[in-house]
Structure formats: structure tokens, C-alpha cells
Amino acid sequence: MAAVMATATTGHKSIPLTVPSAKQTRWSPIRRCVYRREASPLFHGAVGSNRADWQSACAILSSKAATVSQQPPQHHDAGGDAGHHLGPVVNDHDSYSAATAGLDVVPVQLPQPLTIADLSPAPKHGFQLRVAYQGVPGAYSEAAAAKAYPNCEAIPCDQFEVAFQAVEFWVADRAVLPVENSLGGSIHRNYDLLLRHRVHIVGEVQLPVHLCLLALPGVLKEELTRVMSHPQALSECEHTLTALGLNVARDAFDDTAGAAEYVVANGLQDTAAIASARAAELYGLEVLADGIQDDQGNMTRFVMLAREPVVPRADRPFKTSIVFVARHREGTSVLSKVLLAFAIRDIVLTKIESRPNRQRPIRMEDEAGGGGGGVAGTAKHFEYVFYVDFQASLAEPRAQNALAEVKEFTSFLRVLGSYPMDMTPT
């Protein structure tokens, strides 16, 4: 196997980067990735707010090595089970079109072979792990990474998919990403990416979310005409904003801390950001209102992702996450059979989520007219992928038997992870 070594030179420093070659993986290199800069007080080796280095690194990672870019990609049949469509399609474009989208190609050195150190096992749990998260420093995902892996090296990523790719391509050892919030509900994008990428859930962490209204120093609430933040954060404080008399435009941003950084970078006197108190401290903003979430018990659940699964155990509380597709003609009726398979074994379900089956979103079925003069026609049924979390370890026979029964009703079944539950006090 070989890797492409590149060096990004910025106004601050040079950053060595390693891009996997086509022989290392069947998927494309990371289109946009991470940036590093000054140390953060929360992490050893963490990064701060300037995106200059980040953008340079992204340009390098978006370009392909000459030996790779000359080869057209191999396209795979779009049919088959939903579980076979796991290649990273970035922003709904295939890897070849993304690589040839007219980006400025940065000169790179000749490919160098990987060493044993490059492929060595990750460090022990919680000890100098490289942990990817979506957002910029000050984001709640950064705080979740700190709670999950104290003293880790935090790697911010501009998109959720980049964090998945960072783990797959050995840029990071772990990723910590949100999957649901007690007010805003599920983060659907990450559920879709869990199916697309070959990573495993190895743990979970629950983080209280304390939202603040931030603005430039000297700006009053009455002067605001716009509020920006991540869509999830906007939904979590919708009623409070109205109660504060802020009938202003609400703009979505990539992440909460990124919105705070944007307000400062552009000197927006009429715009506020919804983010954490730490973001206010990092970017020099004032807190106009504290604790503006609609529910003071607001909580977000994050999952920890790795390349290899953890070994299930039966001596502590475990949770298992699965995804499945119903057999042909079963449709959503399979849910009652799945529920029964767990219920008769006293297994508690903590989550059921459905997402459109992108491989086969609609099922056509011919139906004859009834004896009462009904008209024959073709019925259209939506097809779904189902995600289920349940409280049991795969080391327990009851969980194994339940999954064996569920498999009888499904055309595709995959275990996303069997991992320890977060039992820490919030």
C-alpha cells in the first residue's frame, strides 16, 4: 500500500498531510478535512478558530495524486441490498466528479510507502486519541469529545461526513458525532452516514446543552435583525426567542460555534449567534441572554465511532444499535414482528428511527379491484430503512436469539455496534 505525502504551507506553519492512495481503499480521498492551529485550553494539541490552515489542507485533500487521478473510478451497480451502498458519496456527487470539479491542484511529492507506525493499533481508550468532531472550537461536539475522551487531540471537521472519513482513512482514531437531541429530535444526516460508512459505534455520551444568545460587544437585543446558528440549536430555543421579543430572521449555519466565529469575522452589528458560553469566550462576544433553550433539561446524545468494534460484555449495561430493511412485500408491517421479537425476551427498545430507503424508495404493487366495483390499479408504497437501539449486549443469548428472529423478516440486517451505555451523571 502507498500513501501520498503533501505539505500545506500557510501564513502560520507547514502541515504534513497523508492522503490514502487508491490501493489503500476503494473509496475516494477526503474531499474536505481538518485544520490545525494554535493550542486550545480544553485539549492538548487541539485547534483554535482561524480557518486559513484548514482551507489549505482541504485543497490538498480534495486533489488526487497524479497516479490516481488518471484512472477513472469503477462504478458499482446501484441495485442490491441497502447495506451494499456504503461508499462515501460526498454531497451527492461521486468521488470522481468531486476530484475533477476544477479545484486548484496543489503540487505533491511522490507517493511514499506506509510504515508499521502508520498502521499500528490506536492508543488506549482516552489516552492521546485523535478524535474528530464536526464544527470549530467552542462547538458542543468539542465538549462531547472532551467528555468521551479526556486529554484527546481534537480534530475539527467542517462536515459530518468528513468526520466519518477521517476515521476511515486513519486521520483520526475516533469520531464523536450527535445523533439525537431531547428537543430537536434525531440528526438524520448522521443516521444516513452510519449506513454508508464502514465504522462501528463503540460508545455513547450524553451532554447537557446550555444555549446562549451572543453578539458583538455593545450590541443590544433591540438592534438585532437576524439570529444564526445550527438548525438543531435554532429549533431548541424557538419559543424562548419569541418570548424575548426577537421576531427576527433565523439563518442556519454549519455549527453553533461557527456562527459565532462568522459574526466576529464579518463584524455583524445586527446579527446574533446561538452558541455556548465557551464560544463567547473564544471569539470575544458578549452574552445577551443565557440559557435560552426551551427546556432546561436539554440533552444531546453523541455516539463514538471507531474502525473496529468493541468486544461485547455482559457484566455491565450495554446498548446495541442495528439497522435493517424489511423483506419484499413486508413493508412497515415488519415492525410489529420486530417489536414482538424483543418484547417476549424482555429487551427494552430505546430508539426506533425510519429513513427512506435510497436504493428503493418506492415499491410498486398491482392491486385488483374488489367485488364492490373497485378500480384495479398500481399501489405505491414508501420503503424505509429502520434503525433500532435496544438495551442488551450481544454477549447475552437473549439478544442473539432476538436478532436471529429479526433476520427472518428482513432482507438486510447490520449491527452498527454493541457498546457500553453512558451511565455518568449529567
C-alpha positions in Angstrom: 0.0 0.0 0.0 1.1 3.5 -0.6 0.2 6.9 0.6 0.5 10.4 -0.9 2.5 12.8 1.3 1.7 16.5 0.9 2.7 19.7 2.7 0.3 22.6 3.1 2.2 25.9 3.7 0.2 28.7 5.3 0.9 32.0 6.9 1.4 30.2 10.2 3.2 27.0 9.6 3.6 23.9 7.3 1.3 21.0 7.8 2.3 17.5 6.7 -0.6 15.5 5.4 -1.1 11.9 4.4 -3.6 11.1 1.8 -4.5 7.4 1.2 -3.9 6.0 -2.2 -6.4 4.1 -4.3 -4.7 0.8 -3.2 -5.4 1.5 0.4 -9.1 2.0 0.0 -11.8 1.6 -2.7 -13.3 5.0 -1.8 -12.1 8.5 -2.7 -9.8 10.6 -0.5 -11.4 13.0 1.9 -12.8 15.9 -0.1 -12.6 18.4 2.8 -11.0 17.7 6.1 -9.4 19.3 9.1 -7.2 22.2 10.0 -4.8 22.7 12.9 -3.6 25.9 14.5 -3.0 27.3 18.0 -3.5 25.2 21.1 -6.9 25.2 22.8 -7.1 25.3 26.6 -9.6 22.4 26.5 -7.3 19.9 24.7 -3.7 19.0 24.3 -2.8 19.7 20.7 -6.3 21.0 19.9 -7.0 23.8 17.4 -8.5 27.2 17.6 -10.6 29.4 15.4 -8.6 30.5 12.3 -9.6 28.6 9.2 -6.6 29.6 7.0 -4.7 26.4 7.7 -7.9 24.4 7.4 -8.7 25.7 3.9 -5.2 24.9 2.7 -5.4 21.4 4.0 -8.8 21.0 2.4 -7.5 22.0 -1.0 -4.7 19.4 -0.8 -7.0 16.6 0.3 -9.5 17.5 -2.4 -6.9 16.9 -5.1 -5.9 13.5 -6.2 -2.3 12.2 -6.8 -1.3 12.1 -10.4 -1.2 8.4 -10.4 -4.7 8.1 -9.0 -6.5 10.9 -10.9 -5.5 9.4 -14.3 -7.6 6.3 -13.5 -11.4 6.6 -13.9 -13.4 5.3 -11.0 -15.1 1.9 -11.0 -18.9 2.4 -10.8 -20.9 -0.2 -8.9 -24.3 -1.4 -9.6 -26.9 0.8 -7.8 -29.1 -2.2 -7.1 -28.9 -4.8 -4.3 -29.4 -4.5 -0.6 -29.3 -1.2 1.1 -26.3 -2.3 3.1 -24.1 -2.6 0.0 -24.2 1.1 -0.8 -21.6 2.1 1.7 -19.1 4.1 -0.4 -18.8 7.8 0.6 -20.7 9.9 -1.9 -19.7 13.4 -0.9 -22.5 16.0 -1.2 -24.5 13.6 -3.5 -21.7 13.5 -6.1 -19.4 10.6 -6.8 -15.8 10.7 -5.9 -14.5 11.1 -9.5 -16.6 14.2 -10.2 -15.7 15.7 -6.9 -12.0 15.2 -7.7 -12.3 16.8 -11.1 -14.5 19.7 -10.1 -11.9 22.3 -11.1 -10.2 22.7 -7.8 -6.7 24.1 -7.7 -4.3 21.2 -7.6 -1.5 21.6 -5.0 1.8 20.0 -6.0 2.6 16.9 -4.0 5.6 14.7 -3.5 5.9 11.2 -4.9 3.9 8.5 -3.0 5.7 7.1 0.0 5.0 3.6 1.5 3.2 3.4 4.8 5.2 2.3 7.8 4.3 0.0 10.6 3.7 3.0 12.7 1.1 4.3 10.3 -0.9 1.0 10.7 -0.2 0.4 14.4 -3.2 0.0 16.8 -4.8 3.1 18.2 -3.7 4.3 21.6 -5.5 3.1 24.7 -9.0 4.4 25.4 -8.9 8.1 26.4 -5.1 8.5 26.0 -4.0 10.9 23.3 -6.5 9.7 20.8 -7.1 11.7 17.7 -10.8 12.4 17.9 -12.8 14.0 15.0 -15.8 16.2 15.6 -18.0 18.4 13.4 -17.6 22.1 13.9 -15.0 24.5 15.1 -13.5 25.0 18.6 -16.3 26.1 21.0 -18.8 23.7 19.4 -20.8 21.4 21.7 -19.3 18.5 19.8 -15.9 19.5 21.0 -17.2 19.4 24.6 -18.7 16.0 23.9 -15.3 14.8 22.6 -13.6 16.1 25.7 -16.1 14.2 27.9 -15.8 11.0 25.9 -12.0 11.0 25.6 -10.3 13.3 28.2 -6.9 14.7 27.1 -7.5 13.7 23.4 -6.3 15.5 20.4 -9.4 17.2 18.9 -9.7 17.4 15.2 -12.4 19.7 13.9 -14.2 18.9 10.6 -16.3 21.1 8.5 -19.0 18.4 7.8 -20.3 15.3 9.4 -19.2 13.1 6.5 -15.6 14.4 6.8 -15.5 13.2 10.4 -16.6 9.7 9.2 -13.9 9.8 6.5 -11.3 10.9 9.0 -11.8 7.7 10.9 -11.9 5.5 7.8 -8.7 7.0 6.4 -6.7 6.9 9.6 -6.6 10.7 10.0 -8.4 10.2 13.3 -8.8 7.3 15.7 -12.3 8.1 16.8 -15.2 10.4 15.9 -17.8 11.8 18.3 -21.0 12.9 16.5 -24.5 13.8 17.6 -27.4 11.5 16.7 -30.4 12.9 18.7 -31.5 15.7 20.9 -34.2 15.7 23.6 -35.9 18.7 22.0 -34.9 18.8 18.3 -35.1 15.0 17.8 -32.9 12.9 15.5 -30.0 14.2 13.4 -31.0 12.4 10.3 -27.8 13.1 8.4 -25.7 11.0 10.8 -28.2 8.1 10.6 -27.8 8.1 6.9 -24.0 8.2 7.2 -23.9 5.4 9.7 -25.3 3.1 6.9 -23.0 4.5 4.2 -19.7 4.2 6.1 -17.9 1.1 7.5 -17.4 2.3 11.1 -18.6 1.0 14.3 -20.3 2.6 17.3 -18.1 1.9 20.3 -19.7 4.1 22.9 -22.1 6.9 23.7 -22.0 10.2 25.6 -24.9 12.4 26.7 -24.2 16.1 27.0 -26.4 18.8 28.6 -26.8 21.7 26.0 -26.8 25.2 27.5 -27.5 27.7 24.7 -26.6 31.4 24.9 -27.5 34.4 22.7 -24.2 36.0 21.7 -23.5 39.3 19.9 -20.6 41.8 19.4 -19.7 43.9 22.4 -22.1 46.9 22.8 -24.9 45.5 20.7 -28.3 45.5 22.3 -31.1 42.9 21.7 -33.3 45.6 20.3 -30.8 46.2 17.5 -30.8 42.7 16.2 -32.4 41.8 12.9 -31.0 38.3 12.4 -30.1 35.3 14.5 -27.9 32.5 13.2 -26.9 29.0 14.4 -27.1 25.4 13.6 -30.6 24.3 12.6 -30.8 22.0 15.6 -29.9 24.8 18.0 -32.5 27.1 16.4 -35.2 24.6 16.9 -34.2 24.0 20.5 -34.8 27.6 21.5 -37.6 28.6 19.1 -40.2 29.5 21.8 -37.7 31.3 24.0 -36.6 33.6 21.2 -40.2 34.5 20.6 -40.7 35.2 24.3 -37.7 37.5 24.2 -39.4 39.6 21.5 -36.9 38.6 18.9 -39.1 38.4 15.8 -36.1 38.3 13.5 -34.8 36.3 10.6 -33.3 33.0 11.7 -30.5 31.7 9.4 -29.0 28.2 9.5 -25.2 27.7 9.9 -22.9 24.7 9.8 -22.5 24.7 13.6 -23.1 26.8 16.7 -19.5 28.0 17.3 -19.1 28.5 13.6 -21.9 31.0 13.6 -20.2 32.9 16.5 -17.0 33.0 14.6 -18.8 34.3 11.5 -20.4 37.1 13.4 -17.0 38.2 14.7 -15.1 37.8 11.4 -17.6 39.9 9.5 -18.3 42.5 12.2 -22.1 42.0 12.1 -23.7 44.5 14.4 -27.2 43.5 13.7 -26.7 39.7 14.0 -26.6 37.4 17.0 -25.4 33.8 17.2 -26.7 31.0 19.4 -23.8 29.1 20.8 -22.1 28.1 24.0 -20.6 30.3 26.7 -17.2 28.9 25.7 -17.7 30.1 22.1 -18.4 33.6 23.5 -15.1 33.5 25.4 -13.1 32.2 22.5 -14.4 34.7 19.9 -14.8 37.8 22.1 -18.6 38.0 22.1 -21.0 39.2 24.8 -23.8 37.0 26.2 -27.1 38.9 25.7 -29.2 36.0 27.2 -28.1 32.9 29.0 -29.9 29.5 29.0 -32.3 30.2 26.1 -33.1 26.6 25.4 -36.8 25.9 25.6 -36.2 23.1 28.2 -33.6 23.5 30.9 -33.0 19.7 30.7 -32.0 19.9 27.1 -29.7 17.0 26.3 -27.9 15.7 23.2 -26.7 12.2 22.7 -23.5 11.6 20.9 -22.0 8.3 19.6 -18.4 7.4 19.5 -17.2 5.8 16.2 -14.1 3.7 15.5 -12.8 1.5 12.8 -13.0 -1.7 14.9 -15.9 -2.7 17.2 -15.6 -3.2 21.0 -16.0 -6.7 22.4 -19.5 -7.1 23.9 -19.6 -7.9 27.6 -22.4 -9.0 29.9 -21.1 -7.6 33.2 -22.2 -4.0 32.7 -25.1 -2.2 31.0 -24.7 -2.3 27.2 -26.7 -0.9 24.3 -26.9 -2.3 20.8 -27.7 -0.4 17.6 -29.0 -2.2 14.5 -30.3 -1.2 11.0 -32.5 -3.4 8.8 -34.6 -3.4 5.7 -37.9 -5.4 5.6 -38.3 -8.2 3.1 -40.1 -7.6 -0.1 -43.9 -7.0 0.4 -43.4 -6.9 4.2 -43.2 -3.1 4.3 -43.7 -1.4 7.6 -45.7 -4.3 8.9 -42.4 -6.0 9.8 -42.1 -3.6 12.7 -44.8 -5.4 14.7 -42.9 -8.7 14.3 -39.6 -7.0 15.3 -41.2 -5.5 18.4 -42.6 -8.9 19.4 -39.1 -10.5 19.0 -37.7 -8.1 21.6 -40.8 -7.9 23.8 -41.0 -11.7 24.5 -37.4 -11.6 25.7 -37.9 -8.5 28.0 -35.5 -6.4 25.9 -36.1 -2.7 26.2 -36.1 -0.6 23.0 -34.8 2.9 23.5 -34.9 4.2 19.9 -36.8 3.5 16.6 -36.0 5.6 13.6 -37.0 5.2 10.0 -35.3 6.7 7.0 -36.1 6.5 3.3 -34.5 3.5 1.5 -32.5 5.3 -1.1 -31.8 2.1 -3.0 -35.6 1.5 -3.4 -37.6 4.5 -2.2 -41.0 3.3 -3.7 -42.4 -0.1 -4.0 -45.0 -0.6 -6.8 -47.7 -3.2 -6.3 -50.5 -4.2 -8.6 -53.9 -4.5 -6.9 -57.0 -5.9 -8.4 -60.4 -4.2 -8.0 -62.6 -5.5 -5.2 -66.0 -7.1 -5.6 -67.7 -3.8 -4.8 -66.8 -2.3 -8.1 -63.3 -1.1 -7.1 -60.9 0.0 -9.8 -57.8 -2.0 -10.3 -54.5 -0.1 -10.3 -50.9 0.1 -9.0 -50.3 0.9 -5.4 -47.2 2.9 -4.4 -45.7 2.2 -1.0 -42.8 4.0 0.5 -39.8 1.8 1.5 -37.8 2.5 4.7 -34.6 1.6 6.4 -35.2 1.1 10.2 -32.8 1.9 13.0 -33.3 0.4 16.4 -31.4 0.8 19.7 -32.1 -1.7 22.5 -30.7 -2.2 26.0 -28.8 -5.5 25.8 -25.3 -6.8 24.9 -24.6 -9.1 22.0 -22.8 -11.2 24.6 -26.3 -12.1 26.0 -28.1 -15.1 24.5 -31.4 -13.3 24.6 -30.0 -10.5 22.3 -28.5 -13.1 19.9 -31.8 -15.0 19.7 -33.8 -11.8 19.2 -31.6 -10.8 16.2 -31.8 -14.3 14.8 -35.6 -13.9 14.8 -35.5 -10.4 13.3 -33.3 -11.7 10.5 -36.1 -13.9 9.3 -38.2 -10.8 8.4 -35.5 -8.7 6.8 -33.6 -8.6 3.6 -30.7 -6.7 5.2 -29.6 -6.6 8.8 -26.5 -4.9 10.2 -25.2 -4.4 13.7 -23.9 -0.9 14.0 -22.4 -1.5 17.4 -22.8 -3.1 20.8 -21.3 -0.7 23.3 -21.4 0.4 27.0 -24.2 2.8 27.9 -23.4 6.2 29.2 -24.1 5.9 33.0 -22.3 9.0 34.1 -24.2 11.8 35.9 -25.1 14.7 33.7 
